[in-house]
Amino acid sequence: MDHPLEQTLARVRRLHEYLKPTFGESLDDGWVAVSVDLAPGAAYLEALIAATQSRLRTRAAAIVGSAVLQGYQWPLISTVIACYLLDRRVPDLTPANTRVRYTAEHEADALALLGGRFTALPDDPMASHPDATVASDPPALRAALRTGIEAHFGVVIAQLCARLGCKPRGLWLNVADSLAGTLVWLLQEQQPATALEAIEAEVAALIRVPDSPLNSRQVGLLQLYHQKRSQVFLDRATCCYWYKTEGGEYCSTCPHRTPESRRERLLAYMAEEPAQQHGTAQEEVAA
């Protein structure tokens, strides 16, 4: 029988074509280890910074650091949130247990979990597995999710700030945005009619925790209605900097746009997209 975490990752891969997590240590080239390849002075980090500076046409530390982090965090956050929502399992996110795959174009597209440690609830059918740590209840499982994310990105952010001179707070907002946006996306992917209140409760419980570096009121949610359909979107605190790329512009949810402009563009998006495709909106609209 497959390892319980591999079973969960298989369900994650079936959830959406963009989700490509893998399990185990047999990896080919292109997989990046945080503590080695993204450490200050590492050759891969230097290549990634240079590629980002060229793509965005800037050397501004805050922008480059934010863009590097946003690219790196996508496969990790999308995978761990999917594991949490689908099976209520939280993988071990320590840097030694994770690898992120980058393409030749320096785009991160997949997460690998090297070992099988995970946290689960008492009623998980695999709670007695040797690799399982049992959380007492759902709030404790969510706390394990949050603290695992905080510890992992604490390393990434410290390394980027040491190399580039950017400020940690802006980078933590990137992580908070990504967590909230992924919850918005996947909760509606699972159940399109999920109410705003239910999504907000999940977001608040994960990122609006006192003393957490993720804690922010700048990250918000927006519910819009078109005909008989409603949809929740992320009201982002941070910018993806797509507008700085060749031929790019402010995206629909860009915080540089006025609230009225964002609403108008998102309503136009809802009018154009069939209801059954709305689950991918959170990533596509913000791209």
KOLPARO-25418 format. One record per residue (C-alpha): residue number from 1; residue in one letter; x, y, z. Coordinates in Angstrom, 1 decimal, padded with zeros to 4 digits. Example, Ala and Ser with C-alpha at 12.3 -4.5 7.8 and 13.67 -1.06 7.14 Angstrom:
<nodes>
num->1, residu->A, X->012.3, Y->-004.5, Z->007.8
num->2, residu->S, X->013.7, Y->-001.1, Z->007.1
</nodes>
This chain:
<nodes>
num->1, residu->M, X->000.0, Y->000.0, Z->000.0
num->2, residu->D, X->001.2, Y->003.5, Z->-000.8
num->3, residu->H, X->002.4, Y->005.7, Z->002.0
num->4, residu->P, X->-000.6, Y->007.8, Z->003.4
num->5, residu->L, X->001.1, Y->011.0, Z->002.3
num->6, residu->E, X->001.6, Y->009.7, Z->-001.2
num->7, residu->Q, X->-002.1, Y->008.8, Z->-001.3
num->8, residu->T, X->-002.9, Y->012.4, Z->-000.3
num->9, residu->L, X->-000.5, Y->013.8, Z->-003.0
num->10, residu->A, X->-002.1, Y->011.6, Z->-005.6
num->11, residu->R, X->-005.5, Y->013.2, Z->-004.7
num->12, residu->V, X->-003.9, Y->016.7, Z->-004.9
num->13, residu->R, X->-002.6, Y->015.9, Z->-008.4
num->14, residu->R, X->-006.1, Y->014.9, Z->-009.5
num->15, residu->L, X->-007.5, Y->018.1, Z->-008.1
num->16, residu->H, X->-006.0, Y->020.4, Z->-010.7
num->17, residu->E, X->-003.6, Y->020.2, Z->-013.6
num->18, residu->Y, X->-001.3, Y->022.9, Z->-012.1
num->19, residu->L, X->-000.7, Y->020.9, Z->-008.9
num->20, residu->K, X->002.2, Y->018.5, Z->-009.5
num->21, residu->P, X->003.6, Y->017.4, Z->-006.1
num->22, residu->T, X->005.8, Y->014.3, Z->-005.8
num->23, residu->F, X->006.9, Y->012.1, Z->-003.0
num->24, residu->G, X->010.3, Y->010.5, Z->-002.3
num->25, residu->E, X->013.9, Y->011.1, Z->-002.8
num->26, residu->S, X->014.5, Y->010.0, Z->-006.4
num->27, residu->L, X->014.6, Y->013.4, Z->-008.0
num->28, residu->D, X->016.2, Y->014.5, Z->-011.3
num->29, residu->D, X->017.9, Y->017.8, Z->-012.0
num->30, residu->G, X->016.1, Y->021.1, Z->-011.4
num->31, residu->W, X->015.1, Y->020.6, Z->-007.8
num->32, residu->V, X->016.1, Y->023.4, Z->-005.4
num->33, residu->A, X->017.0, Y->023.0, Z->-001.7
num->34, residu->V, X->016.2, Y->026.1, Z->000.3
num->35, residu->S, X->019.0, Y->026.1, Z->002.7
num->36, residu->V, X->021.6, Y->025.3, Z->000.0
num->37, residu->D, X->020.5, Y->026.7, Z->-003.3
num->38, residu->L, X->018.7, Y->029.8, Z->-002.1
num->39, residu->A, X->021.3, Y->030.8, Z->000.6
num->40, residu->P, X->023.1, Y->034.1, Z->000.2
num->41, residu->G, X->025.9, Y->033.7, Z->-002.4
num->42, residu->A, X->024.5, Y->030.4, Z->-003.8
num->43, residu->A, X->024.9, Y->030.1, Z->-007.5
num->44, residu->Y, X->021.3, Y->029.2, Z->-008.1
num->45, residu->L, X->020.0, Y->032.2, Z->-006.1
num->46, residu->E, X->022.3, Y->034.5, Z->-008.1
num->47, residu->A, X->020.9, Y->033.1, Z->-011.3
num->48, residu->L, X->017.4, Y->033.5, Z->-010.1
num->49, residu->I, X->017.9, Y->037.1, Z->-009.0
num->50, residu->A, X->019.5, Y->038.0, Z->-012.3
num->51, residu->A, X->016.6, Y->036.4, Z->-014.3
num->52, residu->T, X->014.1, Y->038.2, Z->-012.1
num->53, residu->Q, X->015.9, Y->041.6, Z->-012.6
num->54, residu->S, X->015.8, Y->041.0, Z->-016.3
num->55, residu->R, X->012.2, Y->040.0, Z->-016.5
num->56, residu->L, X->011.0, Y->042.9, Z->-014.3
num->57, residu->R, X->013.5, Y->045.4, Z->-015.7
num->58, residu->T, X->014.4, Y->046.6, Z->-012.2
num->59, residu->R, X->017.1, Y->046.1, Z->-009.5
num->60, residu->A, X->014.9, Y->047.4, Z->-006.7
num->61, residu->A, X->015.5, Y->045.1, Z->-003.7
num->62, residu->A, X->011.9, Y->045.0, Z->-002.5
num->63, residu->I, X->010.5, Y->044.2, Z->-005.9
num->64, residu->V, X->013.1, Y->041.6, Z->-006.8
num->65, residu->G, X->012.8, Y->039.9, Z->-003.4
num->66, residu->S, X->009.0, Y->039.9, Z->-003.6
num->67, residu->A, X->009.0, Y->038.4, Z->-007.1
num->68, residu->V, X->011.5, Y->035.7, Z->-006.2
num->69, residu->L, X->009.5, Y->034.7, Z->-003.1
num->70, residu->Q, X->006.2, Y->034.7, Z->-004.9
num->71, residu->G, X->007.6, Y->032.4, Z->-007.5
num->72, residu->Y, X->009.1, Y->030.0, Z->-005.0
num->73, residu->Q, X->006.0, Y->029.9, Z->-002.7
num->74, residu->W, X->003.4, Y->028.9, Z->-005.2
num->75, residu->P, X->004.0, Y->025.1, Z->-005.5
num->76, residu->L, X->004.7, Y->024.8, Z->-001.7
num->77, residu->I, X->001.7, Y->026.7, Z->-000.5
num->78, residu->S, X->-000.8, Y->025.3, Z->-003.1
num->79, residu->T, X->000.3, Y->021.7, Z->-002.2
num->80, residu->V, X->000.2, Y->022.0, Z->001.6
num->81, residu->I, X->-003.2, Y->023.8, Z->001.5
num->82, residu->A, X->-004.6, Y->021.2, Z->-000.8
num->83, residu->C, X->-003.4, Y->018.4, Z->001.5
num->84, residu->Y, X->-005.0, Y->020.2, Z->004.5
num->85, residu->L, X->-008.3, Y->020.7, Z->002.8
num->86, residu->L, X->-008.6, Y->017.3, Z->001.0
num->87, residu->D, X->-007.4, Y->014.9, Z->003.7
num->88, residu->R, X->-006.8, Y->017.1, Z->006.8
num->89, residu->R, X->-003.1, Y->016.2, Z->006.7
num->90, residu->V, X->-000.2, Y->018.6, Z->007.1
num->91, residu->P, X->003.1, Y->017.4, Z->005.6
num->92, residu->D, X->006.5, Y->018.2, Z->007.2
num->93, residu->L, X->007.6, Y->021.5, Z->005.7
num->94, residu->T, X->011.1, Y->021.7, Z->007.2
num->95, residu->P, X->013.6, Y->022.9, Z->004.5
num->96, residu->A, X->015.4, Y->019.5, Z->004.8
num->97, residu->N, X->012.2, Y->017.7, Z->003.8
num->98, residu->T, X->011.3, Y->019.8, Z->000.8
num->99, residu->R, X->012.5, Y->020.5, Z->-002.7
num->100, residu->V, X->011.0, Y->022.9, Z->-005.2
num->101, residu->R, X->011.4, Y->022.3, Z->-009.0
num->102, residu->Y, X->012.3, Y->025.1, Z->-011.3
num->103, residu->T, X->012.1, Y->025.1, Z->-015.1
num->104, residu->A, X->014.8, Y->026.3, Z->-017.4
num->105, residu->E, X->013.0, Y->029.6, Z->-017.4
num->106, residu->H, X->013.5, Y->029.9, Z->-013.6
num->107, residu->E, X->009.8, Y->029.3, Z->-012.9
num->108, residu->A, X->008.9, Y->027.1, Z->-009.9
num->109, residu->D, X->006.2, Y->024.5, Z->-010.8
num->110, residu->A, X->006.3, Y->021.6, Z->-008.3
num->111, residu->L, X->007.0, Y->020.6, Z->-004.7
num->112, residu->A, X->008.7, Y->017.4, Z->-003.6
num->113, residu->L, X->008.4, Y->016.0, Z->-000.1
num->114, residu->L, X->011.3, Y->013.7, Z->000.6
num->115, residu->G, X->010.1, Y->012.1, Z->003.8
num->116, residu->G, X->006.7, Y->011.0, Z->005.0
num->117, residu->R, X->006.2, Y->012.8, Z->008.3
num->118, residu->F, X->002.7, Y->014.4, Z->008.6
num->119, residu->T, X->000.3, Y->015.7, Z->011.1
num->120, residu->A, X->-003.3, Y->014.4, Z->011.2
num->121, residu->L, X->-006.5, Y->014.3, Z->013.3
num->122, residu->P, X->-007.4, Y->011.5, Z->015.6
num->123, residu->D, X->-010.1, Y->010.2, Z->013.3
num->124, residu->D, X->-007.7, Y->010.0, Z->010.3
num->125, residu->P, X->-007.6, Y->006.3, Z->009.2
num->126, residu->M, X->-003.8, Y->006.5, Z->009.1
num->127, residu->A, X->-003.4, Y->008.3, Z->012.5
num->128, residu->S, X->-001.5, Y->005.2, Z->013.9
num->129, residu->H, X->001.0, Y->005.3, Z->011.0
num->130, residu->P, X->004.7, Y->005.6, Z->012.3
num->131, residu->D, X->005.1, Y->008.8, Z->010.4
num->132, residu->A, X->002.0, Y->010.4, Z->011.8
num->133, residu->T, X->001.8, Y->013.0, Z->014.5
num->134, residu->V, X->-001.7, Y->013.3, Z->015.9
num->135, residu->A, X->-003.2, Y->016.8, Z->016.5
num->136, residu->S, X->-005.8, Y->016.9, Z->019.2
num->137, residu->D, X->-008.4, Y->018.7, Z->017.2
num->138, residu->P, X->-009.0, Y->020.9, Z->014.1
num->139, residu->P, X->-007.6, Y->024.1, Z->015.6
num->140, residu->A, X->-004.4, Y->022.2, Z->016.7
num->141, residu->L, X->-004.1, Y->020.8, Z->013.1
num->142, residu->R, X->-004.4, Y->024.3, Z->011.7
num->143, residu->A, X->-001.8, Y->025.6, Z->014.2
num->144, residu->A, X->000.5, Y->022.9, Z->012.9
num->145, residu->L, X->-000.1, Y->024.1, Z->009.4
num->146, residu->R, X->000.6, Y->027.7, Z->010.3
num->147, residu->T, X->003.7, Y->027.1, Z->012.3
num->148, residu->G, X->005.1, Y->024.8, Z->009.6
num->149, residu->I, X->004.6, Y->027.5, Z->007.0
num->150, residu->E, X->006.1, Y->030.2, Z->009.4
num->151, residu->A, X->009.2, Y->028.1, Z->010.1
num->152, residu->H, X->009.8, Y->027.3, Z->006.4
num->153, residu->F, X->009.3, Y->030.8, Z->005.1
num->154, residu->G, X->011.2, Y->032.3, Z->008.0
num->155, residu->V, X->014.3, Y->030.7, Z->006.5
num->156, residu->V, X->013.5, Y->031.7, Z->002.9
num->157, residu->I, X->012.7, Y->035.3, Z->003.9
num->158, residu->A, X->015.8, Y->035.7, Z->006.1
num->159, residu->Q, X->018.0, Y->034.5, Z->003.3
num->160, residu->L, X->016.4, Y->036.8, Z->000.7
num->161, residu->C, X->016.7, Y->039.8, Z->003.0
num->162, residu->A, X->020.3, Y->039.0, Z->003.8
num->163, residu->R, X->021.2, Y->038.9, Z->000.1
num->164, residu->L, X->019.0, Y->041.7, Z->-001.2
num->165, residu->G, X->018.6, Y->044.1, Z->001.7
num->166, residu->C, X->014.8, Y->044.0, Z->001.5
num->167, residu->K, X->012.5, Y->044.2, Z->004.5
num->168, residu->P, X->010.8, Y->041.1, Z->006.0
num->169, residu->R, X->007.4, Y->042.6, Z->006.5
num->170, residu->G, X->006.7, Y->043.0, Z->002.8
num->171, residu->L, X->007.7, Y->039.5, Z->002.1
num->172, residu->W, X->005.5, Y->038.1, Z->004.8
num->173, residu->L, X->002.6, Y->039.9, Z->003.2
num->174, residu->N, X->003.4, Y->038.0, Z->000.0
num->175, residu->V, X->003.0, Y->034.7, Z->002.0
num->176, residu->A, X->-000.2, Y->035.8, Z->003.7
num->177, residu->D, X->-001.6, Y->036.8, Z->000.3
num->178, residu->S, X->-000.7, Y->033.4, Z->-001.2
num->179, residu->L, X->-002.2, Y->031.5, Z->001.7
num->180, residu->A, X->-005.5, Y->033.5, Z->001.6
num->181, residu->G, X->-005.7, Y->033.3, Z->-002.2
num->182, residu->T, X->-005.1, Y->029.6, Z->-002.2
num->183, residu->L, X->-007.8, Y->029.0, Z->000.4
num->184, residu->V, X->-010.2, Y->031.2, Z->-001.7
num->185, residu->W, X->-009.4, Y->029.2, Z->-004.8
num->186, residu->L, X->-009.4, Y->025.6, Z->-003.5
num->187, residu->L, X->-012.4, Y->026.0, Z->-001.2
num->188, residu->Q, X->-014.4, Y->027.2, Z->-004.2
num->189, residu->E, X->-012.8, Y->024.5, Z->-006.4
num->190, residu->Q, X->-014.2, Y->021.9, Z->-004.0
num->191, residu->Q, X->-017.5, Y->023.6, Z->-003.4
num->192, residu->P, X->-018.4, Y->026.5, Z->-005.8
num->193, residu->A, X->-021.2, Y->027.8, Z->-003.5
num->194, residu->T, X->-019.0, Y->028.2, Z->-000.4
num->195, residu->A, X->-020.2, Y->031.2, Z->001.4
num->196, residu->L, X->-018.0, Y->034.3, Z->002.0
num->197, residu->E, X->-018.3, Y->033.9, Z->005.7
num->198, residu->A, X->-017.0, Y->030.3, Z->005.6
num->199, residu->I, X->-014.0, Y->031.3, Z->003.5
num->200, residu->E, X->-013.3, Y->034.3, Z->005.7
num->201, residu->A, X->-013.4, Y->032.1, Z->008.8
num->202, residu->E, X->-010.7, Y->029.8, Z->007.3
num->203, residu->V, X->-008.5, Y->032.7, Z->006.2
num->204, residu->A, X->-008.8, Y->034.5, Z->009.6
num->205, residu->A, X->-008.1, Y->031.3, Z->011.5
num->206, residu->L, X->-004.9, Y->030.8, Z->009.5
num->207, residu->I, X->-003.4, Y->034.2, Z->009.0
num->208, residu->R, X->-005.0, Y->036.6, Z->011.5
num->209, residu->V, X->-003.3, Y->035.2, Z->014.6
num->210, residu->P, X->-001.7, Y->037.5, Z->017.1
num->211, residu->D, X->002.1, Y->037.4, Z->017.1
num->212, residu->S, X->002.2, Y->035.5, Z->013.8
num->213, residu->P, X->004.3, Y->037.2, Z->011.1
num->214, residu->L, X->001.4, Y->036.3, Z->008.8
num->215, residu->N, X->-001.0, Y->038.5, Z->010.8
num->216, residu->S, X->-002.4, Y->041.2, Z->008.6
num->217, residu->R, X->-005.7, Y->043.1, Z->008.0
num->218, residu->Q, X->-004.4, Y->044.3, Z->004.7
num->219, residu->V, X->-005.3, Y->040.9, Z->003.1
num->220, residu->G, X->-009.0, Y->040.9, Z->002.3
num->221, residu->L, X->-011.8, Y->039.2, Z->000.4
num->222, residu->L, X->-014.3, Y->040.5, Z->-002.1
num->223, residu->Q, X->-017.6, Y->038.8, Z->-003.0
num->224, residu->L, X->-019.2, Y->039.7, Z->-006.4
num->225, residu->Y, X->-022.4, Y->038.6, Z->-008.0
num->226, residu->H, X->-023.2, Y->038.0, Z->-011.7
num->227, residu->Q, X->-026.7, Y->036.9, Z->-012.6
num->228, residu->K, X->-027.4, Y->034.0, Z->-010.2
num->229, residu->R, X->-023.8, Y->033.2, Z->-009.4
num->230, residu->S, X->-021.5, Y->034.6, Z->-006.7
num->231, residu->Q, X->-017.8, Y->034.3, Z->-006.4
num->232, residu->V, X->-015.2, Y->035.3, Z->-003.8
num->233, residu->F, X->-011.9, Y->036.9, Z->-004.9
num->234, residu->L, X->-008.8, Y->037.8, Z->-003.0
num->235, residu->D, X->-008.3, Y->041.5, Z->-002.3
num->236, residu->R, X->-004.5, Y->041.4, Z->-002.3
num->237, residu->A, X->-002.2, Y->043.4, Z->-000.1
num->238, residu->T, X->000.8, Y->042.9, Z->-002.4
num->239, residu->C, X->001.6, Y->043.3, Z->-006.1
num->240, residu->C, X->002.7, Y->040.5, Z->-008.5
num->241, residu->Y, X->004.7, Y->043.1, Z->-010.6
num->242, residu->W, X->003.3, Y->041.7, Z->-013.9
num->243, residu->Y, X->003.0, Y->045.3, Z->-015.0
num->244, residu->K, X->006.8, Y->045.6, Z->-015.0
num->245, residu->T, X->007.3, Y->042.8, Z->-017.5
num->246, residu->E, X->007.5, Y->043.4, Z->-021.2
num->247, residu->G, X->004.0, Y->044.0, Z->-022.5
num->248, residu->G, X->002.5, Y->043.6, Z->-019.0
num->249, residu->E, X->-000.1, Y->045.7, Z->-017.3
num->250, residu->Y, X->-001.9, Y->046.0, Z->-013.9
num->251, residu->C, X->-003.8, Y->042.7, Z->-013.4
num->252, residu->S, X->-007.4, Y->042.6, Z->-012.4
num->253, residu->T, X->-006.8, Y->042.3, Z->-008.7
num->254, residu->C, X->-003.8, Y->044.6, Z->-008.5
num->255, residu->P, X->-003.8, Y->046.8, Z->-005.4
num->256, residu->H, X->-002.6, Y->049.6, Z->-007.6
num->257, residu->R, X->-006.0, Y->049.7, Z->-009.2
num->258, residu->T, X->-008.9, Y->051.5, Z->-007.5
num->259, residu->P, X->-011.6, Y->049.3, Z->-005.8
num->260, residu->E, X->-014.0, Y->050.4, Z->-008.5
num->261, residu->S, X->-011.7, Y->049.3, Z->-011.3
num->262, residu->R, X->-011.1, Y->045.9, Z->-009.7
num->263, residu->R, X->-014.8, Y->045.3, Z->-009.3
num->264, residu->E, X->-015.5, Y->046.2, Z->-012.9
num->265, residu->R, X->-012.8, Y->044.0, Z->-014.3
num->266, residu->L, X->-013.7, Y->041.0, Z->-012.1
num->267, residu->L, X->-017.4, Y->041.3, Z->-013.0
num->268, residu->A, X->-016.4, Y->041.3, Z->-016.6
num->269, residu->Y, X->-014.3, Y->038.2, Z->-016.0
num->270, residu->M, X->-017.3, Y->036.5, Z->-014.3
num->271, residu->A, X->-019.5, Y->037.4, Z->-017.3
num->272, residu->E, X->-017.1, Y->035.8, Z->-019.7
num->273, residu->E, X->-016.3, Y->032.6, Z->-017.8
num->274, residu->P, X->-018.7, Y->029.7, Z->-017.6
num->275, residu->A, X->-019.6, Y->028.9, Z->-014.0
num->276, residu->Q, X->-017.9, Y->025.4, Z->-014.0
num->277, residu->Q, X->-014.5, Y->027.0, Z->-014.7
num->278, residu->H, X->-014.5, Y->029.6, Z->-011.9
num->279, residu->G, X->-012.4, Y->027.5, Z->-009.6
num->280, residu->T, X->-009.2, Y->028.5, Z->-011.4
num->281, residu->A, X->-010.0, Y->032.2, Z->-011.2
num->282, residu->Q, X->-007.9, Y->033.0, Z->-008.1
num->283, residu->E, X->-004.7, Y->032.2, Z->-010.0
num->284, residu->E, X->-005.7, Y->033.2, Z->-013.5
num->285, residu->V, X->-007.1, Y->036.6, Z->-012.5
num->286, residu->A, X->-004.0, Y->037.4, Z->-010.4
num->287, residu->A, X->-001.5, Y->036.2, Z->-013.0
</nodes>
